[in-house]
Amino acid sequence: MTERRATQLRDSIEDEIATGQLKPGERLDEVSLAERFGVSRTPIREALQQLAAAGLVELRARRGAVVSAPDPSQLMEMFEVMAELEAMCGRLAARRLLAEDEKALVAALAACQEAAARGDPDAYYYENEIFHRIIYRAGGNTFLAGQALALNKRLAPFRRLQLRVRNRMKTSQEEHEAVVAAIRAGETQRAADHLRAHVAIQGERFGDLMASLGKSRLAGA
């Protein structure tokens, strides 16, 4: 129960970092956070450790936890790298797909569809995470999978926020379907291209994300 509560708290703090309510360099005091969320310091401490592992919080000696969110230009660069890592994973998955990974991938695709049909962006996000991790695993390269997973975690709040943009869930699911079709067909380049386009945030999509961040900041002001 404590672990689940810590995950819920992590998500709440992630949202505040992503939307700018908690700013880079701001100190996160365990006692204040515990009082605000009505919990003990234990799940708060666990949530901050999870955020530190994702790179969104820095744990400093004598200062405790400090927000370390990226600025927009760094965020763009991180999404560019994430897109290439995902493309590599997709290419390898199309070459090395095992029957058990194919079954898991199809099931994850269906779970994403169910969440999208309910119009639940947070539920879709969690099913989406499972979907992508299966692709990492299916690629059969543990080092690459570890790098992709680490950056995925670093971008987690921004990827989740992006799903709240109008029609993004529907479009994301259509992209998932194209990715799965390419991987199952063994079409390595097509799988890589679809995943790269799916993850990359450029042009209008980056503008949509920045607009969402701006709206969230105004709402929290």
N, C-alpha and C positions, 0 to 999 in steps of 0.2 A: 504493500500500500504506500509506503514511504517513497519507494522508487517511482511509482506511478505519479504521486503528487509532485515529486521533484521534476519529472518530465513536463507536467502541466505548468509548473512554475517557470521552467526553462523556456517553454513556448511563450508565456506571457512576457517574460523579460526580453526574449528575442524580438518580439513584435515591437516593444518599446525602443529597442536599439535600432531596428530597421526603419522605424518611422520617425526617428530623431527625438523622441521624448526623452530618451537617455542619450546624451551626447558623448562623443569620443573624449576620453580623459576624465569623465565624471566618475566619482567614487561610488561603489555599490556597497552600502553598509548593511551587513547581515541583520543587525538588530532592527533597523528601520524597515527593511524589506519584510522581515518576519512579522512585524507589527502591521504593515500595510496589507499583507496577504492573509493575516490571521493564522499563521502557522508557527511551528518552532523553528529554531535556527538550523536544525539538521537538514530538512529538505531544501532550504535556501542554500546551504553550503554545498549540497550535492548538485543543485541546479547550476550554481556558479562554476563548479568544477566541470560540468558538462559544457558550459559555454566557453570556458577556458580551453577545453580540448578542441572546440570548434574554431577557436581563434577570435571569438567575439568579445572575450573578456581576458584581461591580463591580470594574473595574480602576482602582486608585488609585495616584497618584504616590507613590513611596517605600514603599508598603505592599504593592503587588502586587495579587493577586486576593483579593477578599473575598466571602463568601457573602451574597446579598441575597434570600433566599426570602421570599415573602409570609406573613403570619399568616393564620389561618383566616377571619377576617372579610374581609380583603382578597381572599383566594382566592375566597370566595363572590361578592364584587362583580365580580371579573374573569370568573368563569364566567357571570354575568348579562349582562355586556357581550358576551362571546363568543357567547352564545346569540342575541342580537339581531343581531350582525354576520352570523352564519351564516344567520339567517332572511332578512336582506336579500339575501344572496348567492343563496339558494335561490329567492327570489321572482324575481330578475332572470334566473336560469338558466332558470326555467320559461318566461319570456317570450322569451329570446334564444337558446335552445339550438340549436347548429349540429350538423350530422350527425356531424362528427368528434368533437365533445365528447360527443355521445350515445354513440357507439361506445366512447370511452375510459371513460365513466362505467359502462357495462354491464360492460366488462372489469374495471374496478376493483372493482365489486360482486362479480364472480365470484372475484376474487383474495382478497377479504375472506372470502368463504364458504369457500374452500379452507383458509385459515389457521384459521378458526373450527372447521372440521371436524377439523383436526389438534390442536385444543386448545392452540394456541401463542399466548398473549397478546401476546408481543413481536412476532411475525411479523404478527399481526392489526393491531397498532398501526401498523406501518409501511405496511401496505396501506391502512389506514384514513386515514393522512395523505395518501396519493395520492388516495384517494376524495374527500376534502374539498377538496384543492387543485384538482381537476378542476371541482368545483362553483364555486369562486372564479373560475376562468378562464372557465367557461361563462356567468357573470353579465355578462361584457363590461364591467366597471367596474374598471379597473386600480388606482385609488386605494382603492376598497373592498377589493379583493383583497389589496392590500398591508397594509392595517390588520388584516384578518382573519388573514393569515399571520403578522404580527408577534405578535399576541396568542396565536395558536395555538402558536407557538414558546415563548412565555413560560409557557404552561400545559402544555407537553409532558410533563414528568415526572409531573404529577398526572393527566393524561389516560391516560398509560400505566399508572400504578399502579391506576387505577380499573378497568381491564380485567381485573384479577386477582380482582376480587370475584366470588363464585360466580354463575354464569349470566349475567354481564354481557355476555360476548361474544355469546352466543346472542340476547339481547335487543337488543344493539347492531345485529346483523346484520338482525334483523327491522325495526328502525327504518330502517336503510339501504334496505331493499327498499321501504318505504313512501315514503321520500324520492324514490327513483328513479322510482317509479310516478307520483308527482305531477309531477315535473319533466318527464318524457316526455309526460305528458298535457297539459302546459301549464297546470296548475292552480296559479296563483301563490300564492294564500293557503294552500292545503293544503301546498304545498312549504315555505312559510315556517313554518307551524305545526309541521310534522313536524321540521324542522331545529331550531327553537327548543327543542322538547321533548327532542330527541335530545341537545343539548349542555348544556342547563341542568341544574345540579346543585342540587336543592332537597330538603328533607324527608329521606326515607329514603335517597335516593342520596347526599346530602351526608354524612349520618350514616355510611353505609357507607364513604365515602372517608376520613372522619376515623378510623373504626375501623381501617381498613387502615393508615393512617399510624401509629396507636398500636401496632398489632401489630408493624409493621416496626421501630419504635423500640425496643420491648421485645426483639425478636430481636437487634437490633444492640447492646444494652446490655452 
